[in-house]
Amino acid sequence: MHEIELSEHAKNMLNERSIPEEWMWRTLGVPDRTEIRMDGNTHYVKAIPEHAGRFLRVIVNHHVTPQRVVTLFFDRRLRRQK
């Protein structure tokens, strides 16, 4: 994966939502799935066993240099995995 930086919003979300940065990098490095959306952003999704199997969604804008994590959150629409 190319160089990626975090937007200020993404940094704030890590802090506010108490998401360890390691979980974000794990999701980006080895996602369970990726989704390319109409806006061109790529959504990386991964179940996090340490968080009751909930799915972390990390959204990356690949159309800027360096590429940027826009936001991240646990997606309540997806079912948990044990």
Backbone as CSV, one residue per row, in Angstrom:
resi,resn,N_x,N_y,N_z,CA_x,CA_y,CA_z,C_x,C_y,C_z
1,MET,0.846,-1.173,0.000,0.000,0.000,0.000,0.894,1.238,0.000
2,HIS,0.496,2.246,-0.741,1.263,3.477,-0.848,1.191,4.273,0.452
3,GLU,1.975,5.346,0.508,1.966,6.208,1.688,0.558,6.750,1.936
4,ILE,0.120,6.689,3.178,-1.215,7.153,3.554,-1.085,8.043,4.776
5,GLU,-1.771,9.185,4.745,-1.810,10.066,5.909,-3.232,10.098,6.452
6,LEU,-3.367,10.576,7.658,-4.678,10.682,8.291,-5.148,12.124,8.250
7,SER,-6.401,12.319,7.854,-6.993,13.654,7.917,-7.165,14.029,9.384
8,GLU,-7.343,15.300,9.653,-7.585,15.737,11.027,-8.849,15.074,11.559
9,HIS,-9.856,14.944,10.709,-11.097,14.285,11.126,-10.830,12.845,11.544
10,ALA,-10.047,12.115,10.747,-9.733,10.720,11.081,-8.991,10.638,12.412
11,LYS,-8.032,11.545,12.625,-7.303,11.569,13.902,-8.269,11.807,15.060
12,ASN,-9.201,12.734,14.868,-10.193,13.015,15.910,-11.081,11.806,16.177
13,MET,-11.456,11.086,15.125,-12.327,9.922,15.289,-11.607,8.799,16.026
14,LEU,-10.317,8.605,15.743,-9.548,7.610,16.493,-9.607,7.924,17.981
15,ASN,-9.411,9.183,18.310,-9.394,9.620,19.693,-10.789,9.564,20.323
16,GLU,-11.768,10.175,19.682,-13.125,10.249,20.243,-13.761,8.875,20.404
17,ARG,-13.489,7.989,19.459,-14.119,6.666,19.474,-13.234,5.618,20.133
18,SER,-12.094,6.035,20.665,-11.152,5.137,21.345,-10.801,3.919,20.492
19,ILE,-10.502,4.177,19.223,-10.106,3.120,18.297,-8.581,3.086,18.242
20,PRO,-7.962,1.977,18.617,-6.499,1.890,18.520,-6.050,2.048,17.064
21,GLU,-5.025,2.837,16.854,-4.513,3.070,15.500,-4.093,1.762,14.833
22,GLU,-3.621,0.802,15.627,-3.207,-0.495,15.087,-4.373,-1.188,14.375
23,TRP,-5.591,-1.033,14.889,-6.757,-1.650,14.242,-6.992,-1.021,12.876
24,MET,-6.782,0.284,12.763,-6.942,0.966,11.482,-5.930,0.423,10.476
25,TRP,-4.639,0.330,10.895,-3.603,-0.161,9.987,-3.840,-1.622,9.611
26,ARG,-4.334,-2.413,10.557,-4.654,-3.818,10.260,-5.761,-3.895,9.212
27,THR,-6.764,-3.054,9.351,-7.874,-3.030,8.400,-7.380,-2.634,7.015
28,LEU,-6.509,-1.636,6.950,-5.969,-1.205,5.659,-5.050,-2.264,5.048
29,GLY,-4.272,-2.937,5.877,-3.298,-3.909,5.384,-3.896,-5.220,4.935
30,VAL,-4.866,-5.714,5.704,-5.477,-7.017,5.402,-6.992,-6.913,5.640
31,PRO,-7.696,-6.194,4.755,-9.137,-6.052,4.945,-9.876,-7.358,4.663
32,ASP,-11.053,-7.510,5.299,-11.918,-8.641,4.962,-12.559,-8.401,3.599
33,ARG,-12.791,-7.120,3.300,-13.313,-6.762,1.980,-13.046,-5.286,1.717
34,THR,-13.082,-4.937,0.437,-12.951,-3.542,0.033,-14.129,-3.202,-0.867
35,GLU,-14.520,-1.937,-0.814,-15.627,-1.454,-1.641,-15.193,-0.125,-2.250
36,ILE,-15.246,-0.034,-3.578,-14.968,1.241,-4.234,-16.310,1.895,-4.498
37,ARG,-16.494,3.080,-3.951,-17.771,3.774,-4.035,-17.807,4.746,-5.212
38,MET,-19.003,5.241,-5.512,-19.214,6.154,-6.637,-18.372,7.425,-6.518
39,ASP,-18.104,7.872,-5.287,-17.315,9.092,-5.093,-15.820,8.846,-5.275
40,GLY,-15.447,7.590,-5.559,-14.054,7.252,-5.785,-13.294,6.849,-4.531
41,ASN,-13.910,7.013,-3.360,-13.261,6.586,-2.122,-13.330,5.079,-1.996
42,THR,-12.322,4.516,-1.346,-12.293,3.081,-1.103,-12.581,2.830,0.369
43,HIS,-13.521,1.911,0.625,-13.891,1.525,1.984,-13.234,0.184,2.274
44,TYR,-12.440,0.147,3.327,-11.797,-1.081,3.792,-12.565,-1.534,5.027
45,VAL,-12.967,-2.806,5.054,-13.805,-3.316,6.143,-13.143,-4.556,6.727
46,LYS,-13.100,-4.605,8.068,-12.500,-5.761,8.734,-13.173,-5.987,10.080
47,ALA,-13.470,-7.257,10.394,-13.965,-7.620,11.718,-12.802,-7.531,12.701
48,ILE,-13.058,-6.916,13.849,-12.029,-6.751,14.874,-12.400,-7.652,16.056
49,PRO,-11.723,-8.800,16.204,-12.068,-9.732,17.279,-12.003,-9.102,18.668
50,GLU,-11.056,-8.190,18.866,-10.892,-7.551,20.171,-12.038,-6.602,20.519
51,HIS,-12.883,-6.327,19.539,-14.028,-5.425,19.750,-15.319,-6.185,19.448
52,ALA,-15.409,-7.388,20.001,-16.592,-8.253,19.875,-16.938,-8.581,18.425
53,GLY,-15.907,-8.601,17.555,-16.143,-8.963,16.162,-16.817,-7.892,15.335
54,ARG,-16.974,-6.700,15.893,-17.608,-5.619,15.133,-16.723,-5.230,13.959
55,PHE,-17.360,-4.688,12.917,-16.657,-4.346,11.687,-16.184,-2.909,11.692
56,LEU,-14.874,-2.744,11.513,-14.291,-1.412,11.386,-14.280,-1.055,9.911
57,ARG,-14.770,0.128,9.606,-14.777,0.643,8.236,-13.827,1.831,8.182
58,VAL,-12.824,1.750,7.297,-11.845,2.815,7.119,-11.992,3.318,5.682
59,ILE,-12.246,4.613,5.529,-12.503,5.189,4.210,-11.284,5.994,3.780
60,VAL,-10.776,5.664,2.583,-9.552,6.279,2.075,-9.816,6.968,0.736
61,ASN,-9.310,8.201,0.622,-9.333,8.917,-0.639,-8.000,8.658,-1.323
62,HIS,-8.029,7.913,-2.427,-6.806,7.572,-3.153,-6.495,8.580,-4.256
63,HIS,-7.337,9.614,-4.392,-7.177,10.580,-5.481,-6.395,11.817,-5.074
64,VAL,-5.792,11.796,-3.903,-4.934,12.895,-3.448,-3.554,12.319,-3.155
65,THR,-2.569,13.192,-3.117,-1.211,12.751,-2.800,-0.726,13.523,-1.592
66,PRO,-0.311,12.878,-0.515,-0.431,11.431,-0.325,-1.895,11.030,-0.105
67,GLN,-2.151,9.743,-0.289,-3.499,9.230,-0.056,-3.886,9.499,1.385
68,ARG,-5.198,9.646,1.639,-5.630,10.117,2.953,-6.791,9.293,3.505
69,VAL,-6.660,8.892,4.787,-7.792,8.296,5.502,-8.742,9.441,5.803
70,VAL,-9.965,9.337,5.297,-10.968,10.381,5.463,-11.652,10.244,6.818
71,THR,-12.096,9.024,7.134,-12.763,8.757,8.408,-12.727,7.265,8.687
72,LEU,-13.145,6.887,9.882,-13.241,5.480,10.247,-14.254,5.347,11.370
73,PHE,-14.930,4.203,11.377,-15.960,3.971,12.389,-16.338,2.502,12.387
74,PHE,-16.962,2.073,13.495,-17.510,0.727,13.548,-18.885,0.779,12.900
75,ASP,-19.060,-0.028,11.870,-20.270,0.001,11.053,-21.357,-0.851,11.700
76,ARG,-22.345,-0.204,12.245,-23.443,-0.899,12.932,-24.368,-1.628,11.970
77,ARG,-24.280,-1.301,10.694,-25.138,-1.968,9.703,-24.671,-3.379,9.394
78,LEU,-23.422,-3.664,9.709,-22.874,-4.997,9.431,-22.978,-5.873,10.674
79,ARG,-23.236,-7.134,10.459,-23.392,-8.068,11.584,-22.056,-8.442,12.174
80,ARG,-22.051,-8.680,13.458,-20.825,-9.079,14.156,-20.438,-10.499,13.804
81,GLN,-19.132,-10.748,13.844,-18.614,-12.108,13.645,-17.932,-12.514,14.931
82,LYS,-18.082,-13.767,15.313,-17.451,-14.262,16.543,-16.215,-15.024,16.226
